[in-house]
Amino acid sequence: ILVGGTDISELSLADYRRNLAYVQQGAGIFSGTLRDALTYGIDREVSDDEILAAARRTGFTEYLDLCPEGLATEVAAGGDSMSGGQKQRLVLTREVLRGGSIILMDEPTSALDVRMSAKIQETMDAVFAGKTRILITHDLDYARRCGRILVLSDGVLVGDGSPEKLLET
């Protein structure tokens, strides 16, 4: 396994973690400010300008523009004051800021309605273009967007190929 051309066994754990971004099924948001939520787990200084640029890429500025206190706006634990789509865009913005070269997405649109799911999928495709993306999903329409699909059943690999090849078999 190579990460940016480097054998994974040659990476330190810190370097490996720095290269990995994770967009999970339920948006992991703790209480604090929006700035805190957007920079959670990032081990470097992040400027407001950098946050706003990332938010523009993910469409999160639509929510930020509604917040009179901007990045200083307090967020409830779990992001309870936000819609599902707003929470997912917050997590996407955080991962854009992290800048990993491998994006692990675990059912990232499962809690969203069809319209918002499609918007988030388009955003992820645009924002993470050129990066290695690993998608865990039960959404066959979303899986069809992938170049290669591995099908697991009870932990056993039962299919491997392009969406077209797998549909044939």
Accessible surface in RSA format (square Angstrom, percent):
REM  Atomic radii and reference values for relative SASA: ProtOr
REM  Chains: A
REM  Algorithm: Lee & Richards
REM  Probe-radius: 1.40
REM  Slices: 20
REM RES _ NUM      All-atoms   Total-Side   Main-Chain    Non-polar    All polar
REM                ABS   REL    ABS   REL    ABS   REL    ABS   REL    ABS   REL
RES ILE A   1   153.49  87.3 108.04  80.5  45.45 109.5 118.24  85.1  35.25  95.7
RES LEU A   2   120.55  67.1  95.26  68.2  25.29  63.6  95.26  66.9  25.29  68.1
RES VAL A   3     7.82   5.1   1.66   1.5   6.16  14.9   3.49   3.0   4.33  11.8
RES GLY A   4    78.95  97.4   0.00   N/A  78.95  97.4  41.68 114.4  37.27  83.5
RES GLY A   5    65.26  80.5   0.00   N/A  65.26  80.5  30.06  82.5  35.20  78.8
RES THR A   6    50.16  35.7  46.10  46.7   4.05   9.7  20.22  27.2  29.93  45.3
RES ASP A   7    55.66  39.0  52.28  52.0   3.38   8.0   9.52  22.4  46.14  46.0
RES ILE A   8    52.56  29.9  46.33  34.5   6.24  15.0  46.33  33.4   6.24  16.9
RES SER A   9    97.18  82.1  58.67  78.3  38.51  88.7  52.85 112.5  44.33  62.1
RES GLU A  10   133.64  76.7  97.33  73.6  36.31  86.5  40.28  77.9  93.36  76.2
RES LEU A  11    37.59  20.9  18.57  13.3  19.02  47.8  19.76  13.9  17.83  48.0
RES SER A  12    59.85  50.6  46.19  61.6  13.66  31.5  52.51 111.8   7.34  10.3
RES LEU A  13   109.38  60.9  97.48  69.7  11.90  29.9 100.97  70.9   8.41  22.6
RES ALA A  14    55.80  51.3  45.63  70.4  10.17  23.1  51.95  73.2   3.85  10.2
RES ASP A  15    53.59  37.5  53.17  52.9   0.42   1.0   6.60  15.5  46.99  46.9
RES TYR A  16    72.47  33.8  72.13  41.0   0.34   0.9  36.46  27.4  36.00  44.4
RES ARG A  17   151.31  63.5 143.33  73.1   7.98  19.0  48.01  65.6 103.30  62.6
RES ARG A  18   114.81  48.2 103.81  52.9  11.01  26.2  60.00  82.0  54.81  33.2
RES ASN A  19    39.76  27.4  39.07  37.8   0.70   1.7   1.17   2.8  38.59  37.3
RES LEU A  20    47.61  26.5  41.51  29.7   6.11  15.4  41.51  29.1   6.11  16.4
RES ALA A  21     0.01   0.0   0.00   0.0   0.01   0.0   0.01   0.0   0.00   0.0
RES TYR A  22    93.57  43.7  90.56  51.5   3.01   7.8  68.02  51.1  25.55  31.5
RES VAL A  23     0.01   0.0   0.01   0.0   0.00   0.0   0.01   0.0   0.00   0.0
RES GLN A  24    35.30  19.7  35.30  25.8   0.00   0.0  13.76  29.3  21.54  16.3
RES GLN A  25    87.78  49.1  84.42  61.7   3.36   8.0  16.89  35.9  70.89  53.8
RES GLY A  26    49.99  61.6   0.00   N/A  49.99  61.6  37.96 104.2  12.03  26.9
RES ALA A  27    18.79  17.3   1.22   1.9  17.56  40.0   1.22   1.7  17.56  46.5
RES GLY A  28    25.21  31.1   0.00   N/A  25.21  31.1  24.47  67.2   0.74   1.6
RES ILE A  29     8.96   5.1   0.00   0.0   8.96  21.6   0.97   0.7   8.00  21.7
RES PHE A  30   121.34  60.7 117.24  72.6   4.11  10.7 117.82  71.4   3.52  10.1
RES SER A  31    77.42  65.4  57.48  76.7  19.94  45.9  21.62  46.0  55.81  78.2
RES GLY A  32    17.40  21.5   0.00   N/A  17.40  21.5  16.44  45.1   0.96   2.2
RES THR A  33    30.25  21.5  29.94  30.3   0.31   0.7  27.40  36.8   2.85   4.3
RES LEU A  34     0.00   0.0   0.00   0.0   0.00   0.0   0.00   0.0   0.00   0.0
RES ARG A  35    78.11  32.8  78.11  39.8   0.00   0.0  37.48  51.2  40.63  24.6
RES ASP A  36    77.24  54.1  71.37  71.0   5.87  13.9  22.69  53.4  54.56  54.4
RES ALA A  37     5.97   5.5   0.00   0.0   5.97  13.6   5.97   8.4   0.00   0.0
RES LEU A  38     0.00   0.0   0.00   0.0   0.00   0.0   0.00   0.0   0.00   0.0
RES THR A  39    25.47  18.1  20.27  20.5   5.20  12.4   7.47  10.0  18.00  27.2
RES TYR A  40   118.45  55.3 112.42  64.0   6.02  15.7  80.31  60.4  38.14  47.0
RES GLY A  41    55.58  68.5   0.00   N/A  55.58  68.5  30.78  84.5  24.80  55.5
RES ILE A  42    24.30  13.8   3.46   2.6  20.83  50.2   5.31   3.8  18.99  51.5
RES ASP A  43   108.85  76.2  71.31  71.0  37.54  88.8  50.62 119.1  58.23  58.1
RES ARG A  44   108.35  45.5  85.65  43.7  22.70  54.1  67.40  92.1  40.95  24.8
RES GLU A  45   168.04  96.5 148.94 112.7  19.10  45.5  69.45 134.3  98.59  80.5
RES VAL A  46     5.45   3.6   0.08   0.1   5.36  12.9   0.72   0.6   4.72  12.8
RES SER A  47    62.97  53.2  51.03  68.1  11.94  27.5  50.58 107.7  12.38  17.3
RES ASP A  48    71.24  49.9  67.00  66.7   4.24  10.0  20.81  49.0  50.43  50.3
RES ASP A  49   112.75  79.0 107.72 107.2   5.02  11.9  32.70  77.0  80.05  79.8
RES GLU A  50    62.27  35.7  56.02  42.4   6.25  14.9  33.24  64.3  29.03  23.7
RES ILE A  51     0.00   0.0   0.00   0.0   0.00   0.0   0.00   0.0   0.00   0.0
RES LEU A  52    61.61  34.3  61.61  44.1   0.00   0.0  61.61  43.3   0.00   0.0
RES ALA A  53    42.80  39.4  41.23  63.6   1.57   3.6  41.23  58.1   1.57   4.2
RES ALA A  54     5.17   4.8   2.84   4.4   2.33   5.3   4.41   6.2   0.76   2.0
RES ALA A  55     0.00   0.0   0.00   0.0   0.00   0.0   0.00   0.0   0.00   0.0
RES ARG A  56   152.06  63.8 130.72  66.6  21.34  50.8  59.10  80.8  92.95  56.3
RES ARG A  57   135.66  57.0 109.86  56.0  25.80  61.4  54.20  74.1  81.46  49.4
RES THR A  58     0.79   0.6   0.00   0.0   0.79   1.9   0.79   1.1   0.00   0.0
RES GLY A  59    18.13  22.4   0.00   N/A  18.13  22.4  16.86  46.3   1.28   2.9
RES PHE A  60     0.96   0.5   0.36   0.2   0.60   1.6   0.96   0.6   0.00   0.0
RES THR A  61    29.18  20.8  29.18  29.6   0.00   0.0  12.44  16.7  16.74  25.3
RES GLU A  62   114.03  65.5 103.25  78.1  10.78  25.7  49.08  94.9  64.95  53.0
RES TYR A  63    27.88  13.0  26.31  15.0   1.57   4.1  14.65  11.0  13.23  16.3
RES LEU A  64    11.58   6.4   7.06   5.1   4.52  11.4   7.25   5.1   4.33  11.7
RES ASP A  65   120.93  84.7  85.56  85.2  35.37  83.6  31.21  73.5  89.72  89.5
RES LEU A  66   131.16  73.0 104.61  74.8  26.56  66.8 109.73  77.1  21.44  57.7
RES CYS A  67    14.80  11.2   5.93   6.6   8.87  20.8   1.69   4.3  13.11  14.1
RES PRO A  68   139.11 101.4  93.14  84.9  45.97 167.1 107.39  88.7  31.72 197.1
RES GLU A  69   120.70  69.3 102.62  77.6  18.08  43.0  39.48  76.4  81.21  66.3
RES GLY A  70    23.98  29.6   0.00   N/A  23.98  29.6  23.41  64.2   0.57   1.3
RES LEU A  71    21.44  11.9  16.39  11.7   5.05  12.7  16.62  11.7   4.82  13.0
RES ALA A  72    59.54  54.7  49.22  75.9  10.33  23.5  52.75  74.3   6.80  18.0
RES THR A  73    25.63  18.2  25.16  25.5   0.47   1.1  25.52  34.3   0.11   0.2
RES GLU A  74   122.13  70.1 103.47  78.3  18.66  44.4  60.54 117.1  61.59  50.3
RES VAL A  75     5.90   3.9   0.93   0.8   4.96  12.0   2.07   1.8   3.82  10.4
RES ALA A  76    44.48  40.9  32.25  49.8  12.23  27.8  41.24  58.1   3.24   8.6
RES ALA A  77    64.44  59.2  55.77  86.1   8.67  19.7  56.11  79.0   8.33  22.1
RES GLY A  78    32.45  40.0   0.00   N/A  32.45  40.0  25.71  70.6   6.73  15.1
RES GLY A  79     0.00   0.0   0.00   N/A   0.00   0.0   0.00   0.0   0.00   0.0
RES ASP A  80   115.43  80.9  85.76  85.4  29.67  70.2  28.46  67.0  86.98  86.7
RES SER A  81    76.17  64.4  39.37  52.5  36.80  84.8  50.41 107.3  25.76  36.1
RES MET A  82    13.00   6.7   0.00   0.0  12.99  30.9   3.00   2.5  10.00  13.2
RES SER A  83    60.67  51.3  46.72  62.3  13.96  32.1  51.33 109.3   9.35  13.1
RES GLY A  84    27.94  34.5   0.00   N/A  27.94  34.5  15.34  42.1  12.60  28.2
RES GLY A  85     3.93   4.8   0.00   N/A   3.93   4.8   0.40   1.1   3.53   7.9
RES GLN A  86    47.64  26.6  46.25  33.8   1.39   3.3  14.28  30.4  33.36  25.3
RES LYS A  87    47.47  23.2  47.47  29.1   0.00   0.0   9.89   8.9  37.58  40.0
RES GLN A  88     6.57   3.7   6.57   4.8   0.00   0.0   5.17  11.0   1.41   1.1
RES ARG A  89    21.64   9.1  21.64  11.0   0.00   0.0   7.69  10.5  13.95   8.5
RES LEU A  90     0.00   0.0   0.00   0.0   0.00   0.0   0.00   0.0   0.00   0.0
RES VAL A  91     0.99   0.7   0.99   0.9   0.00   0.0   0.99   0.9   0.00   0.0
RES LEU A  92     0.29   0.2   0.29   0.2   0.00   0.0   0.29   0.2   0.00   0.0
RES THR A  93     0.00   0.0   0.00   0.0   0.00   0.0   0.00   0.0   0.00   0.0
RES ARG A  94    13.70   5.8  13.70   7.0   0.00   0.0   1.78   2.4  11.92   7.2
RES GLU A  95     8.06   4.6   6.84   5.2   1.22   2.9   0.00   0.0   8.06   6.6
RES VAL A  96    25.08  16.5   9.79   8.9  15.30  36.9  13.44  11.7  11.65  31.6
RES LEU A  97     7.24   4.0   2.69   1.9   4.55  11.4   4.80   3.4   2.43   6.5
RES ARG A  98    59.87  25.1  43.39  22.1  16.47  39.2  11.61  15.9  48.26  29.2
RES GLY A  99    42.92  52.9   0.00   N/A  42.92  52.9  19.70  54.1  23.21  52.0
RES GLY A 100     0.64   0.8   0.00   N/A   0.64   0.8   0.34   0.9   0.30   0.7
RES SER A 101    38.81  32.8  35.67  47.6   3.14   7.2  35.79  76.2   3.01   4.2
RES ILE A 102    21.21  12.1  21.21  15.8   0.00   0.0  21.21  15.3   0.00   0.0
RES ILE A 103     0.69   0.4   0.69   0.5   0.00   0.0   0.69   0.5   0.00   0.0
RES LEU A 104    46.13  25.7  46.13  33.0   0.00   0.0  46.13  32.4   0.00   0.0
RES MET A 105     5.50   2.8   5.50   3.6   0.00   0.0   5.50   4.7   0.00   0.0
RES ASP A 106    37.71  26.4  37.71  37.5   0.00   0.0   0.80   1.9  36.91  36.8
RES GLU A 107    20.99  12.1  20.13  15.2   0.87   2.1  12.93  25.0   8.06   6.6
RES PRO A 108     1.46   1.1   0.56   0.5   0.90   3.3   0.56   0.5   0.90   5.6
RES THR A 109     9.85   7.0   5.77   5.8   4.09   9.7   0.00   0.0   9.85  14.9
RES SER A 110    59.13  50.0  18.72  25.0  40.41  93.1  29.75  63.4  29.38  41.2
RES ALA A 111    84.77  77.9  46.83  72.3  37.94  86.3  59.26  83.5  25.51  67.6
RES LEU A 112    24.91  13.9   3.87   2.8  21.04  52.9   7.55   5.3  17.36  46.7
RES ASP A 113    93.10  65.2  75.33  75.0  17.77  42.0  48.44 114.0  44.65  44.5
RES VAL A 114   133.20  87.7 127.72 115.6   5.49  13.2 130.48 113.4   2.73   7.4
RES ARG A 115   156.95  65.9 148.76  75.8   8.19  19.5  78.52 107.3  78.42  47.5
RES MET A 116    37.71  19.5  37.71  25.0   0.00   0.0  37.71  32.1   0.00   0.0
RES SER A 117    11.92  10.1  11.92  15.9   0.00   0.0   8.65  18.4   3.27   4.6
RES ALA A 118    41.56  38.2  39.95  61.6   1.62   3.7  41.18  58.0   0.38   1.0
RES LYS A 119    76.90  37.5  74.78  45.9   2.11   5.0  45.82  41.2  31.08  33.1
RES ILE A 120     0.08   0.0   0.08   0.1   0.00   0.0   0.08   0.1   0.00   0.0
RES GLN A 121    14.10   7.9  14.10  10.3   0.00   0.0   0.00   0.0  14.10  10.7
RES GLU A 122   105.27  60.4  99.94  75.6   5.33  12.7  32.21  62.3  73.06  59.6
RES THR A 123    18.58  13.2  12.52  12.7   6.06  14.4   7.03   9.4  11.55  17.5
RES MET A 124     0.22   0.1   0.22   0.1   0.00   0.0   0.22   0.2   0.00   0.0
RES ASP A 125    42.32  29.6  37.82  37.6   4.50  10.6  23.84  56.1  18.48  18.4
RES ALA A 126    73.51  67.6  50.21  77.5  23.30  53.0  59.50  83.8  14.00  37.1
RES VAL A 127     8.21   5.4   3.43   3.1   4.78  11.5   4.24   3.7   3.96  10.8
RES PHE A 128     2.42   1.2   2.42   1.5   0.00   0.0   2.42   1.5   0.00   0.0
RES ALA A 129    63.48  58.4  45.60  70.4  17.88  40.7  46.35  65.3  17.13  45.4
RES GLY A 130    88.39 109.0   0.00   N/A  88.39 109.0  44.62 122.4  43.77  98.0
RES LYS A 131    71.42  34.8  56.44  34.6  14.97  35.6  38.80  34.9  32.62  34.7
RES THR A 132    81.05  57.6  71.56  72.5   9.49  22.6  42.59  57.2  38.46  58.1
RES ARG A 133    94.50  39.7  64.44  32.8  30.06  71.6  12.16  16.6  82.34  49.9
RES ILE A 134    86.44  49.2  83.59  62.3   2.86   6.9  86.44  62.2   0.00   0.0
RES LEU A 135    34.43  19.2   6.59   4.7  27.84  70.0   6.59   4.6  27.84  74.9
RES ILE A 136    83.20  47.3  79.64  59.3   3.56   8.6  83.20  59.9   0.00   0.0
RES THR A 137    36.03  25.6   7.34   7.4  28.69  68.4   5.56   7.5  30.47  46.1
RES HIS A 138   163.26  89.2 140.55  97.7  22.70  58.1 108.55 111.9  54.70  63.7
RES ASP A 139    50.81  35.6  40.67  40.5  10.14  24.0  24.85  58.5  25.96  25.9
RES LEU A 140   129.82  72.3 125.29  89.6   4.53  11.4 125.29  88.0   4.53  12.2
RES ASP A 141   102.42  71.7  92.80  92.4   9.62  22.8  30.40  71.5  72.02  71.8
RES TYR A 142     5.16   2.4   5.13   2.9   0.03   0.1   4.02   3.0   1.13   1.4
RES ALA A 143    12.52  11.5  12.49  19.3   0.04   0.1  12.52  17.6   0.00   0.0
RES ARG A 144   113.72  47.7  98.18  50.0  15.55  37.0  45.17  61.7  68.55  41.5
RES ARG A 145   110.79  46.5  71.36  36.4  39.43  93.9  39.68  54.2  71.11  43.1
RES CYS A 146    37.45  28.3  26.73  29.8  10.73  25.2  12.33  31.2  25.12  27.1
RES GLY A 147    69.70  86.0   0.00   N/A  69.70  86.0  43.75 120.1  25.95  58.1
RES ARG A 148   160.09  67.2 138.97  70.8  21.11  50.3  55.12  75.3 104.97  63.6
RES ILE A 149    31.42  17.9  28.72  21.4   2.70   6.5  31.42  22.6   0.00   0.0
RES LEU A 150    99.61  55.5  75.53  54.0  24.08  60.5  75.53  53.0  24.08  64.8
RES VAL A 151    60.29  39.7  57.29  51.9   3.01   7.2  60.29  52.4   0.00   0.0
RES LEU A 152   120.52  67.1  91.87  65.7  28.64  72.0  92.10  64.7  28.41  76.5
RES SER A 153    55.33  46.8  47.53  63.4   7.81  18.0  22.04  46.9  33.29  46.6
RES ASP A 154   148.30 103.9 105.79 105.3  42.51 100.5  40.98  96.4 107.32 107.0
RES GLY A 155    72.20  89.0   0.00   N/A  72.20  89.0  33.64  92.3  38.57  86.4
RES VAL A 156    92.15  60.6  89.06  80.6   3.09   7.5  92.15  80.1   0.00   0.0
RES LEU A 157    96.87  54.0  72.01  51.5  24.87  62.5  72.01  50.6  24.87  66.9
RES VAL A 158    91.35  60.1  51.62  46.7  39.73  95.7  60.45  52.5  30.89  83.8
RES GLY A 159    15.24  18.8   0.00   N/A  15.24  18.8  14.41  39.5   0.83   1.9
RES ASP A 160    51.86  36.3  41.64  41.4  10.22  24.2  17.63  41.5  34.24  34.1
RES GLY A 161    11.27  13.9   0.00   N/A  11.27  13.9  11.27  30.9   0.00   0.0
RES SER A 162    39.20  33.1  34.32  45.8   4.89  11.3  26.03  55.4  13.17  18.5
RES PRO A 163    10.84   7.9   8.90   8.1   1.94   7.0  10.53   8.7   0.31   1.9
RES GLU A 164   116.52  66.9 112.83  85.4   3.68   8.8  63.97 123.7  52.55  42.9
RES LYS A 165   110.83  54.1 107.77  66.1   3.06   7.3  68.19  61.4  42.64  45.4
RES LEU A 166    37.26  20.7  25.00  17.9  12.26  30.8  25.27  17.7  11.99  32.3
RES LEU A 167   121.70  67.8  92.21  66.0  29.49  74.1  94.88  66.6  26.81  72.2
RES GLU A 168   149.34  85.7 108.21  81.9  41.13  97.9  46.38  89.7 102.96  84.1
RES THR A 169   131.57  93.6  66.64  67.6  64.92 154.7  79.27 106.5  52.30  79.1
END  Absolute sums over single chains surface
CHAIN  1 A     9739.9       7379.0       2360.9       5540.9       4199.0
END  Absolute sums over all chains
TOTAL          9739.9       7379.0       2360.9       5540.9       4199.0
